[in-house]
Amino acid sequence: MSPAEEDKSLPLPERWPRASKFALSACAAAVAELVTFPLDLTKTRLQVQGEAAVHRNGAAAGQAVPYRGMLRTAAGIVQEEGLRKLWQGATPAVYRHIVYSGVRMVAYEHLRDSVLGRSEDESFPFWKAVVGGMSAGAIGQFFASPTDLVKVQMQMEGKRKLEGRPLRFRGVHHAFMKILSEGGIRGLWAGWVPNVQRAALVNMGDLTTYDSVKHFLLLNTPLVDNSVTHSVASCCSGLVAAVLGTPADVVKTRIMNQPRDKQGRGLLYKSSMDCLIQTVQGEGFMSLYKGFIPTWMRM
């Protein structure tokens, strides 16, 4: 049998390992996104509630939506907008996961094999895994940032309708084209700085905490290496990732959702740092953790 015929006889995952890994990870990420999307929508709505810059600049029109917690926010969306609106913005969220997962996987493997390099015994040191994971996550999030922008803005359409403001988009394609026509290519990457920061921090917290907690449990408790140990380690790593990443996520959401002028420049915040300062000064430090519970639950 010739080498070409041997290649054809191999299963697809062996013939195209990276493409198969990308397809599987993209499908898994899309399913996970659809299942947990109501938590993401609730988180986004919580992150913009009580936004001091909006009240200071008089940007909100109509009746303001009262402040609610996670459960009341989710219940309010169902009662006031309908059950299907819990998945408003799910399509760009799936696009985001496909782009993010694919780019992150390719970037991580390149960093691991060609930039950071393995040890002489072919192992990959923990610190290199953390650096590679943070870098790959940041790169993947940068490329996926336009889909995140559309997702956030579509998630806020229901709130705009309740406040008596006109809707901005008719659908996902219209959202992309409108943002592109008003702000150009640069407009699609509005809010990319805190978005990338969040991805790097979340990956760092997730990677470092998971292994540390798992090893601690195996060495210091009666637990063995099973699903219970992995679940506890996952909860702890998700908690640390949420603590590190939520402030950047709040800043990202507010920058992406702010109104813009005809040149695509934000009317409420000049930069990520300006948004951070205005949020803390106007609402207090803990406002940076709005939406923390649904963020942690998703992780």
N, C-alpha and C positions, 0 to 999 in steps of 0.2 A: 504493500500500500504506500503510495507517495505521500510526502509531507502535507501536501494540500488536501488530499483525501482524508488524512488523519485529523487535520484541523477541523474539517467539516463534520467528522464523526463525533467530535467532542461536544458536550453540552454547551449551551449558550453562555452560562456563567463562567466557564473555563476559557471559551474563545474570546469573550469580551468582558473581562472581570470588572474593569472600572465602569463600563457602561451599564453592566448588570447591577453593580452596587449602587450606582446613581439612580437607576430606575426603581430599585427596591426601596432605597431610602426616601426618594421623592414620594412614592406611593404611601409609605408608612407615615411620612410627615403630613401628607395631605389628609389622610384619615384622622390622624391625631388632631390636626387643626380643626376639622369640621366638628369633631366630637366636643372639643373644649372651646369652640369659638364663642358661645354665649358668655363665658368667663372673660374672654378678651374684650368683647363689646362692653360688658359691665365695667371692666377696669378702665377702658377709655373714657366712658361717661363720668366715672368717679374722678378721674384725673383732671377734668376741666370744670368740675363743679366748684363754685365759689371763687372763680378765677379773678383775682384782684385787678389785673390789668384791664380786663373787659369792663368792669364797673367804673374804673377810673377814666377810661376813654369813651365810655358810653357806646361801646360797640354792639352791645346786645339790644335787640329790639323786642317789643312785646313782653309777655309775661315770663318771668324767670322761673325755671324749674326748681322746686324746693330741694334742699340738700337731703340726700338719703344715704343709707348704708348699702352694702352689697346686695342683700336680699331684697330690700325695698326698691332698689334701682332696677334689678332684674324683673321684679313683679310689676313695677311701674311701666317698663317697656312693653311687657305683654299686655297689660290693661289698656295703655294709651295708644300703642302703635300696632299691636298684634303679635302673635307668637312668632311668625316668620321673620319679624324684624330683629329677632335675636341673632339671626345669621346675616344681617345686612353688612356687606363688606367682606363676606366670606370668599368670594371669587378672587379678588386681589390678594387675600391672605394665603390662598392656595398657591397662586403664582409666586408669591414671596417665598414660600417654603421650598418650592421647586428650585428657584434660583439660588436661594441661600444654602440649601442642603448640597446642591451640586457644586457650587463654587467652593464652599467650605471643605468638602471632601477632597476635591482636586487640589486645592491650595495646601491642605494639611499633608497630603501624601507627597507633594512636591517639596514642602518645607522639611518633612521628615527624611526623605531620601536624598535630596540634592543640596539643601541649605544647612540644616542643623546636623544631619548625619547621625548614623547609629554608632554605638560603641564597637570596639573590636570583637566583642562576643555577640554582635548583632542585636543586642538589647537597645532599648530606647530610654535613656534616663528620664526620671520623673520631671525634672525641671525643664527639659527640652519639650516634653509632652505639654506642659503648661504653656510655655512660650509659643509652641506651635499651635496649640488650641486657641489661645487668645488671638494670635495673628490671623489664623485661618477664619475664625469667627468674625473678626473685624473686616477682613477682605470680603467675605461672603455677604455681610450686612451692607457694605458699601454698594455692591452691585444690586442688592435687593431693595435699596432704599426707595426708589420710585414706587414700587408696589406697596411698600409700607405707607408712603404718603397718601396714595389713593385709598388704601384701606382705612386709615384714620379719618380722612375727610368723608368717606361714605358712611362710616360708623356714626358720624355726627349729624347726618341728614335728618334723622328722625327728631333729634333735639331741636334743630333749626325750625322744623315744621311746627312743633309744639309752641315755639316762641314766636310764631307768626312771621318768620323770615322765609324768603323764597329758597327753594331747593337749588343746589348748584349743579347737580349732574343728573343725567337720564340713565346712566349705566356706567360700566367699567370703561369701555372704549371711549365714551364721551368724556369721562373724567380725565383720562390720559391726554386726550387731544386738547381739552380746554386748558389744562395746566401747562401743556407744551406751548400752546398758542399765546398764553398770557405771560409766562415766565421764561420761555425758551427751555433749552436742554438743562440749563442751570436750575430752573424752577422745579424740575423733577427731583432734584437732590436737596430740596429744602429740608433742613433738620437732619442732614446726614451726620453731622459731627456728634451730637448726643446719641444718635442711633448706633454709630460705630462704637462709641464709648460704652454704651450699654451692652452691646454684644461681647466686647472684650472682657468687661467686668463679670458678666454672667458666666462666660466660659471659664474664667479664672476661678470664680467661686465654686462652680460646679465640679471642675476637674480636681481641684485641690481638696475640697471637703469630702467628696465621695470616697476617694481612696483612703484618706486619713481616718474617717469615721469607720469604714469597713474594717480596716486593720486594727483600730482600737477595740472594736466590738469582738473581733475574733481572738484578740490577745487577753482581754480583760473581763470578758463575760462568758457565760456558758453557751452563747449562741454559736452555731456552726455556719459554714458558708452555704446558706440557703436563701430562699425567697424572702424570709423575714428580715435577715441581715441586710439584704440588698434594698428592701423597702425602707428600712430605718435610715440607711445611708443615703438613699435617694431623697427622703424627706428633709434630712439635715442639709444636704447639698443644695436642694431647692430653696431652703430657708436662707442660707448664706448668699446664694445667687440673687434672690429677691431683695435682700437687704442691700447688696452692693449695686444692683442694677436699677431699682425702682426710681431713685432720684433722677437718673439720666433719662429714664423712660417717661417720667412726668414732663421733663423739659422738652423731650422729643415730641410728645403728643401736643403740647401747647404751641410749639413753634410750627408744627405741621398744620395745625387747625386754625391758626390765626388768619384774619383777613389780610389781603394784600392789595397794593395799588396796581395801576396798569403796567408798571414795570416789573411786577412780581416781588416787590420788596414788602416785608412784613410791616404792618401798621402798629402792632403792639410791642414787639421785641426786635431789637437790633441784632442780637446774637444769642448764643446759648448762655453765655455768662450773664447777659442782661436779663434773660428770662429767669435764670436761677436767682439773681439778686432781687428782682421784683417779686418773685413768688415767696421767698423767705421774708422779705420786708413787709409784704402786704398780707400774708396768710400765716406766717410762722414757719419754723423749721419742719414741723411734722407734716406740713402740706406736701413736702417732697415725697411722702409715703402714701399719698392718696392712691387707692386701688391696690394696696399691698396684698391684701388677703386673696383676691382673685389671681393676682400675679403669682403668688406662692402656690396656690392650688393648681394652676396650669403647669407649673414646673414639677 
